[in-house]
Amino acid sequence: MRGIGRNIGVNVIAVGGTADHVHLLLAVPPTVTVAQIMQDLKTNSSRHLNEEHRGFGWQDGYAAISVSPSQSHRVVAYIEHQVEHHRVRTFEEEYVAMLDRSGVQYDSSHLLD
């Protein structure tokens, strides 16, 4: 992911996750949309991963939440400790809590399509 980010001009500050999801902290340049970045990251990482592991595929959607630069150290620590987080709460439980904390409205029937 860092290499792909570098190739498309995006600084991938942190990357981490578990078998069913990934978290990224990105410095998004003002000249590119989050949708463009995600398309490039997902397309290129899928291509790479399918060379190694047939049948890999990303879900259709993604979530993007902005973070204050003053809080980036907390986000990096959160991303680096995904395995520990998910010993306590599932990804879905943590995702819903994150959306709720951020004030994001969502339809729970389409949450993880």
Backbone bond lengths (Angstrom), bond angles and torsions (degrees), N, CA, C in turn:
res aa  C-N    CA-C-N  psi(-1)  N-CA   C-N-CA  omega(-1)  CA-C   N-CA-C  phi
1 M - - - 1.444 - - 1.535 110.86 -
2 R 1.325 115.70 -39.38 1.471 117.97 178.71 1.532 111.27 -63.14
3 G 1.323 115.97 -41.85 1.462 119.87 179.21 1.522 112.28 -65.08
4 I 1.307 116.36 -41.51 1.464 120.52 177.67 1.519 109.12 -63.49
5 G 1.331 115.93 -45.71 1.458 119.68 177.62 1.516 112.03 -56.72
6 R 1.308 115.87 -45.84 1.465 120.44 179.06 1.532 110.65 -59.26
7 N 1.331 116.51 -41.62 1.466 120.73 -178.92 1.521 113.22 -66.53
8 I 1.329 117.04 -26.43 1.471 119.45 -179.35 1.529 112.26 -104.26
9 G 1.324 116.65 7.60 1.462 121.14 175.40 1.512 115.29 80.52
10 V 1.340 116.23 26.90 1.463 121.54 179.61 1.524 108.89 -117.92
11 N 1.317 116.54 131.45 1.455 120.95 177.72 1.527 109.14 -83.58
12 V 1.334 117.05 112.79 1.460 122.41 175.06 1.526 105.95 -88.73
13 I 1.320 116.01 101.98 1.454 121.69 -175.38 1.520 111.08 -75.08
14 A 1.330 116.68 -40.63 1.465 121.32 179.36 1.518 108.86 -148.50
15 V 1.330 115.17 146.43 1.458 121.25 176.16 1.523 107.60 -144.69
16 G 1.317 115.72 137.78 1.455 120.06 178.72 1.515 110.03 -176.48
17 G 1.296 116.02 163.63 1.452 119.70 179.50 1.508 110.71 174.68
18 T 1.313 114.64 -158.81 1.453 122.03 178.01 1.522 107.72 -131.84
19 A 1.316 117.08 -166.39 1.470 121.13 -176.02 1.522 113.11 -63.31
20 D 1.345 118.69 -23.53 1.460 118.99 -174.26 1.526 115.41 -114.27
21 H 1.318 118.36 4.61 1.462 119.34 177.55 1.528 110.36 -166.75
22 V 1.324 113.85 165.97 1.462 120.13 177.63 1.531 108.36 -138.09
23 H 1.320 115.45 145.59 1.459 122.68 174.07 1.525 107.59 -115.05
24 L 1.318 115.44 140.28 1.455 121.71 177.30 1.521 108.92 -131.03
25 L 1.304 116.59 139.05 1.455 121.49 167.86 1.520 105.34 -109.88
26 L 1.318 115.76 116.03 1.460 122.16 -174.45 1.519 110.49 -118.27
27 A 1.310 115.85 144.90 1.460 121.65 166.98 1.524 105.18 -96.43
28 V 1.315 116.28 106.02 1.463 121.62 -173.42 1.525 109.76 -89.95
29 P 1.328 116.89 119.78 1.466 118.98 178.30 1.532 110.19 -70.19
30 P 1.315 117.82 151.16 1.463 120.73 -176.57 1.526 114.04 -69.38
31 T 1.306 117.68 -10.02 1.463 120.98 -176.25 1.524 114.23 -92.62
32 V 1.327 117.61 0.49 1.459 120.85 -176.70 1.528 108.96 -137.05
33 T 1.325 116.43 147.27 1.462 119.95 179.96 1.529 110.69 -88.36
34 V 1.313 115.02 157.64 1.461 120.26 175.88 1.527 109.25 -60.79
35 A 1.325 117.28 -39.14 1.473 120.63 179.32 1.529 111.11 -59.77
36 Q 1.330 117.37 -42.26 1.475 120.55 177.88 1.523 111.00 -63.85
37 I 1.323 116.25 -43.35 1.462 120.52 179.86 1.522 110.17 -61.65
38 M 1.329 116.58 -47.75 1.463 119.88 -178.49 1.526 111.62 -63.56
39 Q 1.316 116.86 -39.74 1.466 119.48 177.50 1.525 110.16 -60.63
40 D 1.314 117.34 -46.33 1.466 120.65 179.86 1.531 111.82 -64.92
41 L 1.327 116.95 -44.52 1.467 119.94 -179.95 1.525 111.47 -63.54
42 K 1.322 116.95 -45.07 1.460 120.25 -177.64 1.528 111.62 -70.04
43 T 1.327 117.04 -43.08 1.467 120.38 -179.58 1.522 111.11 -62.19
44 N 1.322 116.18 -50.57 1.463 119.66 -175.93 1.518 113.13 -71.50
45 S 1.329 117.66 -36.69 1.467 118.98 178.03 1.531 110.51 -70.91
46 S 1.329 117.74 -35.94 1.473 120.34 176.04 1.518 110.92 -61.24
47 R 1.318 114.76 -45.00 1.466 119.32 179.49 1.531 110.22 -59.31
48 H 1.299 116.50 -46.92 1.468 121.63 -179.78 1.529 111.16 -63.81
49 L 1.327 116.72 -48.63 1.465 120.11 -177.14 1.526 111.97 -66.27
50 N 1.319 117.86 -32.92 1.459 119.64 178.74 1.521 112.67 -72.72
51 E 1.332 116.71 -19.95 1.463 119.18 172.11 1.520 110.14 -68.39
52 E 1.335 116.41 -30.33 1.457 122.36 -178.20 1.536 113.06 -97.60
53 H 1.316 116.77 -38.31 1.474 122.64 -173.53 1.517 108.99 -136.00
54 R 1.308 117.00 99.75 1.467 119.99 -178.65 1.527 110.98 -59.47
55 G 1.321 113.80 145.37 1.448 119.94 174.77 1.516 115.68 89.46
56 F 1.327 118.31 4.83 1.458 119.82 179.12 1.518 109.35 -72.95
57 G 1.320 116.37 141.94 1.460 121.18 174.37 1.518 111.28 -158.90
58 W 1.301 115.63 144.24 1.457 122.15 176.38 1.517 109.27 -84.06
59 Q 1.326 117.12 154.57 1.457 119.87 169.70 1.521 107.78 -67.67
60 D 1.322 116.90 165.40 1.460 120.35 -177.57 1.524 113.11 -66.11
61 G 1.313 118.00 -39.48 1.446 120.38 -172.21 1.511 114.61 -97.80
62 Y 1.323 113.75 -174.45 1.456 122.63 175.11 1.515 106.99 -162.74
63 A 1.286 116.89 165.76 1.463 121.93 174.42 1.518 107.88 -120.00
64 A 1.306 115.56 142.12 1.465 121.09 176.96 1.522 107.92 -132.11
65 I 1.313 115.90 124.26 1.461 121.85 -179.92 1.518 107.03 -128.33
66 S 1.330 116.27 127.78 1.456 119.13 179.67 1.526 109.88 -75.94
67 V 1.324 114.16 153.15 1.464 121.65 -176.27 1.524 108.24 -133.40
68 S 1.302 115.70 136.81 1.450 120.37 175.42 1.529 109.04 -66.63
69 P 1.317 118.29 136.02 1.468 119.76 177.50 1.528 112.76 -54.13
70 S 1.323 117.47 -30.20 1.461 119.57 -179.92 1.531 112.04 -69.33
71 Q 1.334 117.34 -14.70 1.464 121.68 179.65 1.526 113.11 -106.35
72 S 1.314 117.35 3.94 1.462 119.89 -174.74 1.523 112.44 -61.54
73 H 1.327 118.26 -33.55 1.468 120.18 178.61 1.526 110.95 -62.88
74 R 1.323 117.91 -35.69 1.470 121.28 177.85 1.525 110.59 -68.95
75 V 1.319 116.39 -38.49 1.460 120.79 179.77 1.526 109.91 -68.10
76 V 1.306 117.79 -41.33 1.472 120.84 176.92 1.527 109.86 -59.45
77 A 1.321 117.68 -46.02 1.471 120.87 178.81 1.523 110.97 -61.73
78 Y 1.321 117.08 -41.15 1.466 121.78 177.71 1.534 110.56 -60.34
79 I 1.310 116.17 -46.91 1.466 120.96 -178.97 1.529 110.66 -64.70
80 E 1.301 117.72 -40.70 1.467 121.50 -177.76 1.529 113.37 -68.87
81 H 1.333 117.93 -16.38 1.465 120.87 -175.28 1.527 113.00 -117.67
82 Q 1.320 117.24 36.71 1.459 121.24 -178.57 1.524 113.24 -59.89
83 V 1.306 118.20 -43.06 1.466 120.65 -177.96 1.524 109.97 -59.52
84 E 1.324 116.97 -44.82 1.457 120.76 179.54 1.522 111.50 -64.32
85 H 1.346 117.61 -41.88 1.463 121.35 178.96 1.525 111.10 -57.95
86 H 1.320 116.29 -40.59 1.460 119.88 -173.42 1.521 113.48 -85.66
87 R 1.286 117.24 1.21 1.471 119.97 167.76 1.524 109.58 -75.67
88 V 1.336 115.98 -24.61 1.457 122.15 -177.19 1.532 111.45 -98.30
89 R 1.331 116.99 -43.98 1.464 122.60 -178.38 1.516 110.29 -133.43
90 T 1.325 116.00 146.14 1.462 119.97 176.19 1.524 109.15 -69.39
91 F 1.316 115.38 165.31 1.459 120.01 176.55 1.523 110.21 -58.72
92 E 1.324 117.62 -45.53 1.465 120.24 -177.99 1.531 111.02 -61.73
93 E 1.325 118.13 -43.03 1.467 121.12 178.11 1.530 110.88 -61.48
94 E 1.310 116.03 -43.22 1.456 119.93 -179.23 1.527 111.46 -69.29
95 Y 1.316 116.53 -38.05 1.467 121.93 179.23 1.533 110.35 -63.48
96 V 1.322 116.47 -46.51 1.465 120.42 178.93 1.525 110.01 -61.89
97 A 1.325 117.53 -42.88 1.468 120.94 178.45 1.532 110.70 -61.90
98 M 1.327 117.11 -40.50 1.460 121.34 179.20 1.528 110.61 -64.64
99 L 1.322 116.95 -44.34 1.461 120.74 178.05 1.521 110.89 -62.53
100 D 1.325 116.02 -44.09 1.457 120.02 179.47 1.530 111.43 -62.34
101 R 1.338 117.42 -45.13 1.477 121.13 178.61 1.524 111.17 -60.37
102 S 1.332 115.87 -34.23 1.464 120.76 -176.59 1.519 112.46 -85.88
103 G 1.327 117.27 -6.15 1.456 120.31 179.88 1.518 114.04 76.28
104 V 1.323 116.66 21.75 1.459 121.05 -178.99 1.526 109.20 -84.10
105 Q 1.327 116.76 127.84 1.458 120.86 175.65 1.521 108.72 -84.88
106 Y 1.334 116.02 142.60 1.468 120.14 -177.81 1.513 109.52 -151.98
107 D 1.307 114.93 159.15 1.459 122.73 175.32 1.522 106.24 -100.57
108 S 1.330 116.77 111.91 1.461 119.91 -174.56 1.519 113.29 -62.32
109 S 1.326 117.92 -21.40 1.474 119.23 178.90 1.521 112.06 -75.47
110 H 1.330 117.49 -12.85 1.470 121.68 179.19 1.527 111.94 -122.46
111 L 1.308 116.66 18.89 1.458 121.13 -171.35 1.527 113.86 -62.40
112 L 1.307 117.53 -46.16 1.468 120.27 -175.97 1.532 111.45 -122.11
113 D 1.337 116.53 42.44 1.472 120.54 177.69 1.500 111.53 -64.10
